[in-house]
Amino acid sequence: MTDNRQSLSDLGNLTAGAPAAPAVNADSAVAPAAPVVSDAPLRQQELDKQGRAYATGRRKDAVARVWVKPGTGKVIVNGRDQEVYFVRPTLRLIINQPFTVTDREGQYDVICTVKGGGLSGQAGAVKHGIAQALTKYEPALRTTVKREGFLTRDSRAVERKKYGRAKARRSFQFSKR
């Protein structure tokens, strides 16, 4: 058995023909670089010419176009106040969830137009749009809103009716005779 070990001086001769390797800073090799923490948000504020943040919210078959701007907390849906458009208090509660989570109640005015679906789907679409627009106006709120799941589109929708069935899964009534 032969000994294949080489000394450092023998290995130094091998690098004579190879291109030079970049110099490594001794400090960076010893300790891993600490992550840079800055107070600036990772995303930029996105506003239009009127100083509003725009976003689109979706839920079931409803699509909401939402504009958010600083104000007194007024929510206008399709040209009407939210108490007039969404009569049920649970739907108004759904719409205001992004503001309650971020402690921004009464600080922003919301103007939105909603099309398609029923009132429940439209309320969910407005909530999704408000959450998206809030994060565009104040990018620092993104983690808070995302943690609550308001930025994720709720993709659940009505299942289609199948042939040979009364509804999507319900079969016709069985008759013995």
C-alpha positions in Angstrom: 0.0 0.0 0.0 1.3 3.3 -1.0 0.6 6.5 1.0 -1.3 9.0 -1.2 -1.0 11.9 1.2 0.4 15.1 0.0 1.7 18.1 1.9 0.5 21.7 1.4 3.5 22.6 -0.6 2.8 19.8 -3.1 -0.8 21.1 -3.5 0.5 24.6 -4.0 2.2 23.5 -7.2 -1.2 22.4 -8.6 -2.6 25.9 -8.5 0.2 27.5 -10.5 -1.6 26.8 -13.8 -5.2 27.4 -12.6 -6.8 30.9 -12.5 -6.5 32.7 -9.2 -9.4 32.3 -6.8 -11.0 35.5 -5.4 -9.7 36.5 -2.0 -11.9 35.6 0.9 -12.4 38.0 3.8 -11.3 36.3 7.0 -14.1 38.0 9.0 -16.8 36.6 6.8 -15.4 33.1 6.9 -15.3 33.0 10.7 -18.8 34.3 11.5 -21.9 34.0 9.4 -23.3 37.3 8.2 -26.1 38.6 10.4 -29.4 39.4 8.6 -29.9 43.0 7.8 -32.9 44.3 9.7 -34.3 47.6 8.5 -37.4 49.5 9.5 -38.4 50.1 5.9 -41.0 47.7 4.5 -40.0 45.2 1.9 -42.8 46.4 -0.5 -43.5 49.9 -1.8 -46.6 51.9 -1.2 -48.8 51.8 -4.4 -51.1 54.8 -4.8 -52.9 56.3 -7.8 -53.0 60.0 -8.7 -55.8 60.8 -6.2 -53.8 59.2 -3.3 -55.9 56.1 -3.2 -54.9 52.4 -3.0 -56.7 50.1 -5.4 -57.3 46.4 -5.2 -59.6 43.7 -6.5 -61.3 41.3 -4.2 -63.0 38.0 -5.2 -65.2 35.5 -3.5 -67.5 32.8 -5.1 -68.8 34.6 -8.2 -68.5 38.1 -6.8 -65.8 40.6 -7.9 -65.2 43.8 -6.0 -63.1 46.8 -7.1 -62.0 48.6 -4.0 -60.3 52.0 -3.4 -59.0 53.0 0.0 -58.0 56.5 1.1 -57.5 58.2 4.5 -60.8 59.5 5.9 -63.5 59.1 8.5 -64.3 55.4 8.1 -67.1 55.7 5.5 -67.7 52.6 3.4 -69.7 53.2 0.1 -70.7 50.1 -1.9 -72.1 50.6 -5.4 -73.0 54.3 -4.6 -74.8 53.4 -1.3 -73.8 53.4 2.3 -72.8 50.0 3.7 -75.8 50.0 6.2 -78.1 50.3 3.2 -76.4 47.9 0.9 -75.5 45.2 3.4 -78.5 45.2 5.7 -77.4 42.1 7.8 -75.0 43.1 10.6 -72.9 40.0 10.0 -72.1 41.1 6.5 -71.0 44.5 7.8 -68.9 42.8 10.4 -67.2 40.7 7.7 -66.4 43.9 5.7 -64.8 45.7 8.7 -62.6 42.7 9.8 -59.4 44.0 8.1 -59.8 47.3 9.9 -60.4 45.7 13.4 -57.4 43.4 13.0 -55.1 46.3 12.1 -56.6 48.8 14.6 -57.4 51.2 11.8 -61.2 51.6 12.4 -62.5 55.0 11.3 -59.2 56.0 9.7 -59.9 55.0 6.0 -62.7 55.7 3.6 -63.6 52.8 1.2 -65.3 53.2 -2.1 -66.1 50.0 -3.9 -68.1 48.5 -6.8 -69.3 44.9 -6.6 -70.7 42.7 -9.3 -71.9 39.1 -9.4 -72.9 36.5 -6.8 -75.1 37.1 -3.8 -74.7 39.4 -0.8 -72.6 36.9 1.2 -70.1 36.5 -1.6 -70.1 40.2 -2.3 -69.3 40.9 1.4 -66.4 38.4 1.2 -65.1 40.0 -2.0 -65.2 43.5 -0.5 -63.3 42.2 2.6 -60.7 40.6 0.4 -60.3 43.8 -1.6 -60.1 46.0 1.5 -57.3 43.8 2.9 -55.4 43.9 -0.4 -55.8 47.7 -0.7 -54.8 48.3 3.0 -51.5 46.4 2.4 -50.9 48.5 -0.7 -51.5 51.8 1.3 -49.6 50.6 4.4 -47.1 47.8 3.5 -46.2 47.4 7.1 -49.6 45.9 7.8 -49.1 43.0 5.4 -47.9 40.5 8.0 -50.8 41.3 10.3 -53.4 40.9 7.6 -51.8 37.9 6.0 -51.6 36.1 9.4 -55.4 36.4 9.7 -55.8 34.9 6.2 -57.5 37.9 4.6 -55.1 38.2 1.6 -55.9 34.7 0.5 -58.7 34.3 -2.0 -61.4 31.9 -0.6 -61.7 29.6 -3.6 -64.7 27.6 -2.4 -67.5 27.8 -4.9 -70.7 26.0 -5.6 -70.2 22.6 -7.1 -71.7 22.0 -10.5 -74.7 19.8 -11.0 -74.0 16.3 -12.5 -76.1 14.5 -14.9 -78.2 11.6 -13.5 -78.4 13.5 -10.2 -81.0 15.9 -8.7 -78.2 18.3 -7.6 -74.5 18.2 -7.4 -74.5 15.0 -5.2 -78.1 14.3 -4.3 -79.6 11.5 -6.2 -83.2 11.2 -7.2 -85.7 9.7 -4.7 -85.7 6.0 -4.8 -88.9 4.3 -5.7 -89.3 0.6 -5.0 -92.5 0.2 -7.1 
